[in-house]
Amino acid sequence: MKRAIRFIHRVLIVASLLLSGQTSASQSTTSIKPIRRSVKPVPVALPDFVVTDLVCVQEPQGGRLYPNKIVRRLKAILKNNGKAYTGPLDFRLVALKTLQGSSTFDRTFSRSEISLAKGAQVEIKLWTVPPQFRWPEPWNEHPTLSFILYVDPAKKINESNRKNNAFGKSITWPHITVTRPNGGEILEPGKTCSIRWTKWQVGGNVKIFAEQCACTGSSLKKGRSISENAPNTGQFTWKIPRGKRKWPAGYYKIRVSSMDDRLVFDNSNAICTLVGYVPPNWATPEVRINPQNVDIAVTKTGRIKPKNRFQRTIPNHQVNFEIAWNQDLDVELRIPLEYLGLEKRFRVSMTIAFGGDNPALMALKQKFPHLFIKKELFGVKQGASTKETKFTLKAQALHMLQANNKPISVDILIASPGAKWKTTYKTFIRLL
């Protein structure tokens, strides 16, 4: 009996030990947790291009044709804040007249090979890379330009930061702006003219010059000095010469230029008219027709007139019009006149005659003058002006002029009421 009890006791002890071992093993397995380590990606080094500045310089152009001509050239300072880079690089340059727009230059260009170490910078000469940037001329009309330079605009290169790929800057050069006279003023000998201008970063005295022009505003490459050394105060009173020192009447633009920098100057925007003494090379002492700008148009009577109907004539030459001749036609003329006398308005007479070179029509013209001739009295103002007139050529008159196979002469006569002088102009029209 005792043996049996001891055996059962031993069996229970072994069983309890086995059970306790399984429980501890399960507890140990549940308490062990795997170690999770976060794998950080290895950073990839990339270049990072930054434009730090835009600089514009004035220097001689060089070369064989114009070695001493001064030009304005633009260059950019490019820096690499990332990995060293060697290879091609594209740029886009935009030049604006104002910050609101009005682009004057927008081009993309490439550098075939550029080498930049980390932290290094290089000077990009924008005038050596086609298409070249040229500052708009004349410079005095464009003193300020705003620029935007984009690096790698097509995003061909992987960079660490693309937000700094654009750089903007406004560049202003010292300049002068003439504000008066600025066009349309009438100047008379013996009176005073107030010349005014504004300046920006321009020191020293200025030179004031009157450049003689045609009535169209184009320069005649001549003129006279008003002051060789005037104070740069923005205002100068000019006493217009009279008597023996009188200036020839004509059209002038006032130029104010810096004596310290010959590239800093400005002209009046348009011509002013000096009246009084008429130069001897004029066709008449009072009024003349400007032969370079006489326009003529031939259209059907009673029809709406097209805007581009006028053609420029040449003295004693033929102007062709594709229009049927067997109908009433309106002939319109734009006659530019110039008067440089002292009167505010000068009275003149104008006669326009058609077919004056045909002696066979003399009798018909005397009998029916209203068919071939138009007369008119009007006043011409000082300076340059344009007289517009219209005459209807009846089908009857065109038949008499043989307009189907002959050119028709057009004679313009401007004369003073007393017939002391006259100026003429002649052209021809041909109906096809």
Secondary structure as GFF3:
##gff-version 3
##sequence-region A 1 432
A	DSSP	alpha_helix	2	31	.	.	.	ID=ss1
A	DSSP	beta_strand	49	60	.	.	.	ID=ss2
A	DSSP	beta_strand	70	80	.	.	.	ID=ss3
A	DSSP	beta_strand	85	98	.	.	.	ID=ss4
A	DSSP	beta_strand	101	116	.	.	.	ID=ss5
A	DSSP	beta_strand	121	125	.	.	.	ID=ss6
A	DSSP	three_ten_helix	139	141	.	.	.	ID=ss7
A	DSSP	beta_strand	144	151	.	.	.	ID=ss8
A	DSSP	beta_strand	166	172	.	.	.	ID=ss9
A	DSSP	beta_strand	175	180	.	.	.	ID=ss10
A	DSSP	beta_strand	186	187	.	.	.	ID=ss11
A	DSSP	beta_strand	192	200	.	.	.	ID=ss12
A	DSSP	beta_strand	206	213	.	.	.	ID=ss13
A	DSSP	beta_strand	219	230	.	.	.	ID=ss14
A	DSSP	beta_strand	235	239	.	.	.	ID=ss15
A	DSSP	three_ten_helix	243	245	.	.	.	ID=ss16
A	DSSP	beta_strand	250	258	.	.	.	ID=ss17
A	DSSP	beta_strand	265	267	.	.	.	ID=ss18
A	DSSP	beta_strand	272	274	.	.	.	ID=ss19
A	DSSP	beta_strand	287	289	.	.	.	ID=ss20
A	DSSP	beta_strand	295	300	.	.	.	ID=ss21
A	DSSP	beta_strand	311	312	.	.	.	ID=ss22
A	DSSP	beta_strand	318	321	.	.	.	ID=ss23
A	DSSP	beta_strand	329	339	.	.	.	ID=ss24
A	DSSP	beta_strand	345	354	.	.	.	ID=ss25
A	DSSP	three_ten_helix	359	361	.	.	.	ID=ss26
A	DSSP	alpha_helix	362	367	.	.	.	ID=ss27
A	DSSP	three_ten_helix	369	371	.	.	.	ID=ss28
A	DSSP	beta_strand	373	381	.	.	.	ID=ss29
A	DSSP	beta_strand	383	393	.	.	.	ID=ss30
A	DSSP	alpha_helix	395	400	.	.	.	ID=ss31
A	DSSP	beta_strand	408	415	.	.	.	ID=ss32
A	DSSP	beta_strand	422	431	.	.	.	ID=ss33
###
